[in-house]
Amino acid sequence: MRFLLDTNILIPLQDSLVVLQPSLANFVRLAQENGHQLLYHPASEKDIDRDLDQSRRQRTRQRLSQYSRLDQTAPCPWNSPTTSPNDSADNEILFALACDAAHALVTEDQGIHNKAKQRGLSDRCYFIQTAEDWLKRLHEQESIHLPNIEDSPLHTLTPTLGNSFYDSLRNGYDGFDTWFRKKAQEGRKAWIYRDEDGEIGALCIYAIQHNQRVTDEGKILNGPALKLSTFKVSETCRGRKIGELFLKAAFRLATANDIENIFVHANAADHLHLIGLLEDFGFEAIGCYTQGRMADTVYLKEHPISPPKSELPPFQYHKKFYPHFRTDEQVSTFIVPIQPQFHQILFPDYGSDFDRQQALFRSNTNVGNAIKLAYLCHANVRSVKAGDIVFFYRSDDERAITSLGIVEDFQILQDAAAIASVVRRRTVYSMRDIESLSQKPTKVMLFRLARHFSPSISSDWLKKNAVVKGNIQTIRKIDERGFREIMASAHG
């Protein structure tokens, strides 16, 4: 886009003795980084020449050449011989906007804004802060924050390229160091997981690309797509659910930025574990991508903004179209109470606990990295099935629904070893806890975390809206109306 800058914007930009407003500096940065053109009108030169500060006038004229001059402007019919020089310059600049010489005018001059309103141009006339906000909405992706993960520019990692962590990457990709430095120069970012010594234990480089051709066969992903590359977990960090942690970050980044496709390049010979993980979360092979001597399979995850129509069974639907889930007559909804100490470990990325969770999480368990989780209880319920919706209710302190999950499997077991085998590393319970629970038939629910609620939905609200009666002390089923009430409240 083309932005026409008023004189009162140009003078602070060019005057090195004036401290720039943060919003102006950020607007210029966003415009330059994203290929927008910043223009000035010849009338601004006349304005600058009328500046009584000779030193400032000279500095401004010398630096004006950094921006594009709007030449061959049409004569402004709004001026007359009696129009003052200042009003004449304002009218010429505003008339250029009316002639579509630029998409928008940026000015702090209230008089120009008033004239723009009179001329029907107010929707294209911006103050600095609103212009900055516009570019931020266009170009600055929403960030995500998760315990145990750093979101860092790639250039912060170039000093570590000599580490043995990168050896397998170098062995598998000729010119890896050169490629890495090139991507660092382009401003690419990465998610990083560090081990107990503070060294890099896992890495996922990512980028948002547009209208990308992703296969040799010519498949193009229209609009923005999230590419995950250099997806590596060191052997010393295996078993900590880091792969799921990176996917959790990817899914949340895509959701926050309305990205409908996520893709990864993988080689079956070298990335067998990664491919299994990807397929378990709905990625599908769509073709090959060849670069030099390297040929990889492209795995694509559809991540639609709106819930698509599909006849897939409820859980398979959620797996394929995460974060969406089915909400029809085949799906039941339950409220599941969970004690704060288990909630803190199971959901370390839940809002109010985020800061204090990080220390707890590192010293206690890696289950909170995961999307795939487990819940054990003795509730008098038997009808839970795959694809059902579960609202997790944090008891005791918060007494509110905080999170939503989709059931993957539900069993009733009493053998401790069988329970441990089913839940594997999904559960917050120790083997001692499992052995204690297994003294009675135990409900084993495997689920996938779909989202957290912010703000949470309080017990008082649930009672006031007749979603529940009494205290929530065990799993209880709620009807469709209750589900709709909760989701309506969550969307505010």
Secondary structure, DSSP 8 states (H G I E B T S, - for coil): -EEEE-HHHHHHHH-TTS---HHHHHHHHHHHHTT-EEEE-HHHHHHHHT-S-HHHHHHHHHHGGGSEE--S----TT--TTS-HHHHHHHHHHHHHHTTSSSEEE---HHHHHHHHHTT-GGGEE-HHHHHHHHHHHH-------TT-EEEEGGGTGGGTTSGGGHHHHHHSTTHHHHHHHHHHTT-EEEEEE-TTS-EEEEEEEEEEEEEE-STT--EEEEEEEEEEEEEE-GGGTTS-HHHHHHHHHHHHHHHTT--EEEEEE-TTT-HHHHHHHHHTT-EEEEEEEETTEEEEEEEEE--SS-----S-HHHHHHHHTT----STT--EEEEEE-HHHHHHH-TTSGGGHHHHHHHHHHH-SGGG-SEEEEEE--S-----TT-EEEEEETTTT-EEEEEEEEEEEEEE--HHHHHHHHTTS-S--HHHHHHHTTS-EEEEEEEEEEEEEEEEEHHHHHHTTS--S---S-EEE-HHHHHHHHHHHT-
